[in-house]
């Protein structure tokens, strides 16, 4: 299926969305660690001028921990988790669309990229970037103006953290595409624990030494990954992640039966 057909299927009809929503039976989105089920119409309203004003001010250059939290719409979360699950033991990757408000990334949507990897070897190949550019151009034709503001990928079975490869990728993205967020989801643990295993991260500037603090929360790291985790765990920090229904989510939940 070409990109245009994929977008038409997603944004032009109800069948895709009904099928997507029907596949949530194995876990409940309410089981995500931090949940803020609020009716925040204003939060999910895209204002290009406000977004660009904050981007131009670049407050994150003055405070390396400027971004404190991430708010993600329920459908955006569902789509990236379903994509991660579809990859099985292979890492998959996608992009996040949305905006920024004060200290917060607001993720309105997500979409898959045709990129796969193994273990900690996810790299956005040239065809992935070409797909991303074409996708963003085409969705504007159907009235979607949100920018790409981050990426996600899966860690099947070994937790939500950034590997050395991930840290390098995120640092590069933050250098050239700010503001930029990294999300990691573990589809294997999501299924076994019946709750979404997910993390949101930002890297520190090169050479920055954060305060000597312990990890924000305990997680089990496989023995073969411990060295990679330990070497790089001080090069990034976690953002609190919340999910809340956007107006688009509620519209999709009220779709008529086919």
N, C-alpha and C positions, 0 to 999 in steps of 0.2 A: 504494500500500500504506500502510495506517495504521501508526502507531507500534507499537501492540500486535502487529499481524501481523509487523512487522519484527523485533521482539524475540523473538517465538515462533519465527520462522524461524532466528534466530541462536542462541538458547539452548535451544531445544526439540528440535533435530534435528541429525543428522550431515551431511546433504547440503550445507548451506550451508558448513560448515567444510571438508569435503572439497574442494568447489569452490574455496574460498579458498586452501587449501594447494596445490592443483594448479596455481595460477597463478603460482608462484614461479620458473618455469623460466628467465625472462629475466635474472634476477640472483640472487645467492646472499646470504642474510642474513649469512653469515659474512664477507662483504666489507665490512661496516660498519667504519669507521675504528678504533673501539675495541671489542673483543669480549671478553666475559667469560662464556664458556660454562660456567657453574657450576651445580651442583645446589643451589639456595638455597631450599628449601621454606619456611624461616622468614622469609626476606625477603618472599615474596609472600603470607604469611599476614596477613590484615587484622585488626588489633587496634584497635577503635574507641577504647578508653580510652587506649592509648599514643599514638595519633595525636592525640587531642584534648588530651592533656597537653602535647605539644610545640607544638600550635597555640596553646594558652593562654599558654605561656611566651614565644612570639614572639621567638626568638633572632635572627631576621633584622633586627629593629629595632635591635640593638646592633652588628651586623656586616653591612654592605651586601653583602659577598661570602660570606655564611653558606652558601648552597647552592653546593656545589662540583661535584656530579655528578648524573647522571640514570641510573637503571637501568630499562630498558623491556623488558617481556616480548616474546618473538619474535612472538607472534600480534598483540599491540597494534601493534607496528611494521609488520607485514605489512598489517594492516587500513588503517592510515593511508597507507601507500605506495600500496596499491591504489586507495584513494579519490583520492589526488592524481593518479594516472595516469588515472583515469576522467574527470577534468576537462579533460584535454588542455591547451590554452593558457589556460584559464579557471582563476583561483584558486578553490580550494575550502577549506572550513574544517570543523573538527571539535573535539571535546572530548576531554580526557584524564582517565581515572579512575585513582585509586590512593590513595597515602598518602605521608607523609613520615617519614623516620627521620633520624638525626643527619646533617646536611649533605647530605642526599640526597632527591631525588624518586624515588619508586618508581611507575612507570607500569604498571598491571596490565591496562588495556584502553583502547580508544579507540573513538569512534563519530562518524559523520558528522553534520554539521548541514546543513539545507537552505539554505545561504548560498553565493552565488557572487559573484565580483568580477572586475575586470580590472586587470592590472598590479599596482600597489601600493594598490589601492582595496578591500581586504577590510574590510567592516564587518559586525558581527553585528547583523542587523536584528531587529526585534521578533519575527518569526515564528521566528527561530533560537533566541532565548531561551525562547520558549514551548515549542518542541520539546524543548529541553534539560531544562526543568523536568519536562515530562511523561515524558520518557525516564527520567530519574533516579528518578521515582516508580514507574514500571512495573518497572524492573529490580529494585527492592527486593522486589517481589512474587515474584520468582524467586530470592531469597536473596542478591542482590548488594548489599553495604553500602558499597562504596567511594564516596568523594566525587569530585566533579569538582575537579581540582587544576591544570588548565591547558587550553590550547587549542593547536591546530596549524593551519597553513594552508600552501598550496603557493606556490612561486615558480617557475613553469614556465620554465626556461631561463636564469634570472639569479641563481642562487646562493642560499645560505642565510645570510641576514642580516635585520635588521629595518629596514624603511622608516620614514619619519617617521610615517605612519599607524599602522604596527605598534607603534612606540614609544609613541605616545599611547594606543593601545588597551591595551597591556601595563601601562603606568603606571596607567591607570584600574583595570584588573583587580587589580593589586597593592595599590591603595589600598582597594578594597572587598571583595576575595575572597581575600586572603592565606590560606594560601600558594598562589602561582599561577605557572605556568611557561608559556613560549612555545616552541613547536617549529616549525621551518620545514623543509620538505622540497622538493627540486627534482626532480620526476618526470622531466623531460626529460634532465637530466644523469645521473640514476640509470640510465636506459635506455642512454644513450650510453656511460657509463663502466662499466656492469655492476656497479656497487656503489652502495649507498644513500648519496645525498647529503643529509645532514640536519644540523641544528644545534639546540641547545637554549640558551635565553637568559633572562636576568633583567635588568630595567631598574634603573638606579640611582634613588634618590630625586631629586625635582626640585631642581635647584641644586647637586647633588653633583658635584665635579670629581675624576675618577679620576686616578691617577698617569699621567704622560705615557709610555705604553708603546705599542709598535707592535702591529699586529694579531697575534692568537695564531697564525694560519696564513694562508698566501697563498690567495686565491681570485680568479678572474676575474670582474670586474663589467662588464656591458655599458656602453658609453659613455653611453647615455641614462639610466643609473641611478647613475653615479658621484657626481653632486652630492648626490643623496638619501642615498647611502651615507655619503659623507664628512661631511655635516652632522650626522648622527645617530649615527655609529659609537662615539662616546664616552659615549653615554647608556645603554649596556647592556654586559653581559659574557656570555661563553660558559661553559656548564657542560660538563664531560666527559660523554659519553654512551656507555653500555654496553648491550648486550643480553644477556640470559640467559634460559633457558627456565624458565617458572614451572610449578608442578604442573598448571595448566590446559592449558598448551601441550603437556606430555607426554601428558596424557590425550587431547587431540585427535589427537596423532600416532599413538595406538594405536587409533583408531576402526576398527570392522569395515567390510568392504567392503559396499556396498549391492547 
